[in-house]
Amino acid sequence: DVCPESTTRKEHLEKAISITTQWAERCQRSHNDTGQHLFGIIQGGVYPELRKLSAQQITDIDFPGYAIGGLSLGEAKPVMWNMVEHTIQFLPVNKPRYLMGVGSPEDIFEGIARGIDIFDCALPTRVARNGALFTYGGRKNIKRATYKDVMEPVEVTCGCYTCRNFSAAYLHHLFKCEELLAYRLATVHNLFFMNNLLDEIRASLRENRFLELKNNFINKYQTTDEDKRLEQKLRSKQGKRETASPDF
């Protein structure tokens, strides 16, 4: 698919949708691997009418599942969720709906509440390498001096290899020394956290108590400051723009 930035002009988004649809048709004609499912990707930026147009074009091709792309690219979260809610109504309910590039713990809950089935995101591993560890109270920046003498694990109730074997103080020390083990142990913890969280969510869905779990989690989880999040997104985009080829 063609995935423009959220601030891309409408006429460029219209061209992106056209190319994405043409590629989707060509992909389906060429796809012959019975061991894989090919999903169509919906674009349209933050324009509801373009999201509807793209969804109609892609669902007409009749894929086994559908992905919502082009979000979480720097737009405010209320805008992102408005686009998800608007787009998902045009997708069949009997096929998987996949939200691309979204994967923070709180966003997993918000996406599922809106009907999303599948997520993917490098966030858990990326923030781990920067010293941010997920806990049920929010992210902990293990580089902060407050963890220098904490002899308990990052999260006492966590059963991951990192928390079972190492203290927060030791992780703090590893990051301060820039030891490669720091990045591995933090990554192990965050991936364990996400897998465990998804297991809890699946159980809550089967037992019809998802909203209860969601509310309990969101009430305790301290999310990242929205202004800081958008600022980080902007810096990341600027860095990519310096090395990217010109826009079509």
N, C-alpha and C positions, 0 to 999 in steps of 0.2 A: 504494500500500500504506500501511498504518498502521505506522509504525516507532517503537515506544516505546524509551525508554532501557533500558539493560541492567539497571538496578536496579528496573524496573517490577514491581509485584506481579503474581502469577500470574493472578489473576482479570482484571486489565486486559489482560494478554497474550492470554488466551483470547478476550476481546472483540476485540482487534486482529486476531487470526487470522480470526475470523468475518467481520469487515468486509473484510479484505484478500481473502478468498476470494470474497465477494459482488462486490466491485469487479472482481476478475479475470474472473469469469464475464460481467459486464456489458461489460467491455473487449473480451473476445473476440467477443462477439456484435456489438459495434459496429465492430470493426476491419475496414476494407475497403481498406486501402492495401497493394497487392501489392508495393510497393517497400520495405516495412518488415517486420521480424520483431518480434512481440510476445512478450515474455518474462513468465512468471509469477514472482512474488516470494514467497519463503518467509520467514516470521517465526517467532517462538517464543522469543525471548530466549535465556536460558542454561538452559532446561529441555529436556532430551532428549526427553521424551514430547511436548511441544508442538511441537518441531521436526519430529518424525516425523509428527504429526497434520497440521501445515501442509503438509509435503512431500507427503503422500498426497492431501490435498485439491487442491493446486495441480497436481500431475502428472496427476490424474484429468481435468483440463480439457484436457490435451494441447496444450501450447504448443510452439513451435519450439525454445525454450530456457528455462532456469530460472536464477533469480537467488537467491542466499542473502543476505538483507538482515538488518538489525538487529544487526550485529556491528561491532567496532572502534568502540564507543561509550563506551569507558572501562573495559571489563572487561580483566583481565590476559590477555596473549597466550596462555598455555597454555589458558585457558578458551575463548578464541576458537577456537583450533585444534581443541580437543576438539569444539566444536559443529560446526565445518566437517566434521571426519571423521565425526561422527555423522550429519549431515544428508545428506552427499553419497552415502551408501550407498542412499538412497531416491530418487535421481535417475537417470534413464535414461542409460546410458553412450554412447548414440548421438546425444545432443543436447548443445549447449554448456552448460557450467556457469559461472556468472558470480558472482564474489564482490564485493559492492558496498562501495565506500568503503575499499578496502584497496589500497595502492599504494607502500609503501616498498620499496626494493630487496630487502631480506632477506625481506620478506613475499611478494613476487612468487615467489621461489624456494620458500618454504614452501607457498604455495598451489598452485603447479604440481605439487609433489611429492605433493599430496593429491588431484590430479585436477581442479583449477580451470583453466578455459580463458580466461576473460575477467576483467579488472580495470578499475576506474576509481577515480580519486582525485585530489583537488586538492593532495595533499601536495607533489609536486615543485615546483609553482609557488608554493605558499604558503610553504614553507620558504625558497625562493629569495628571495622578497621580504623575508625576515627575515635574509638574509645567510648561509644555510646551503647550501653547494654539495656535491653528491654527488661522491665520488671512489671509486676501487676500494679505498681504505683506510678509507672511512667519510665521514661529513659533515665539512666544514671550515667553521668559523665565520669568514668572511672579515672580520668586524668586529674580530677580536682583533688586538692590537698586534703579535703575532708576524708578521703579514703585511705590516706597514708597509713593509719594505724588501725584500720577496721579488720579485725581478725576473723570475722564471719564472712561467709560467701556473699556474693553480690545479692542473691536472693536466698534466704535460708530454706525456703520450702522447695526450691528448684532441685530437680533430680539429674541435671545434666552433668557430664563429665567434669566440666569446669567448676561448677559449684560444689560438687562432691569432693573435689580434691584440692582446691585452691581458695585462698582468702581474697577478699577485695583488695587488701593491702598488697598482696603479691601481684595481682593484676595491675594495680597502680604502679608498682615498681617496674614491671615489665614494659609498660607503656612509656614511662619516664626514661627508661634506658633504650627504648626503641628496639627491644628484642622482638624477633620475628614470631616467637611463641605467643606474644601478646595478641596479635591479630588472629591467630588460629583459635586460641581459647575464647576470645570474645565472639568470634564467628560461631563456634560450637554452641555457645550459650544462646545466642540470638536465634539460631536455626532450631534448637531444641524448644525454645520458648514459643516460636511460631507454630511448630508442629503440635505442641501440646495444646496451644490455644485453639487450633483448628479441630483437634480431637474433641475438645470441650464444646465447641460450637456445633459439630456434627451430632453429638449426643443430645444437646439442647434442642436441636431441630427435630430429632426423632421423638423426643419426649415432650414436644410442644411447649417449651419454656425458653425459647430463644430470646424473646423480648426481655424477660427477667434477667437472663445472663448478660445481655447487652447493656441494660440499664445499670446493673451492678458493676460491670467492668468500666463503663464510661464515667461513672460517678467517682471511681477510685483512681483512674488513670489520668495522670497529668500530661496533657498533650503539649507538643512543641508550640512555642509562640508563633502565631500565624505570620506576623510581620517578618520575623527571623526566617521562617520557612520560605516565604516568597523571595526574600533577599538572597538566600542560598540558591534558590532555583535560578534567579537572575544571573548570579555569578557563574553558575554552572553553564547556562546557556551562552553567556558571553565567551566563556572559555572554549566551548564547542564551535562557536561561530568563527573564532579566529583560525581554526584549522579545517573548517568545512568548505566544500566546494560551493559555488554560487547557486542560489535558488533557481528553480526552473522558471 
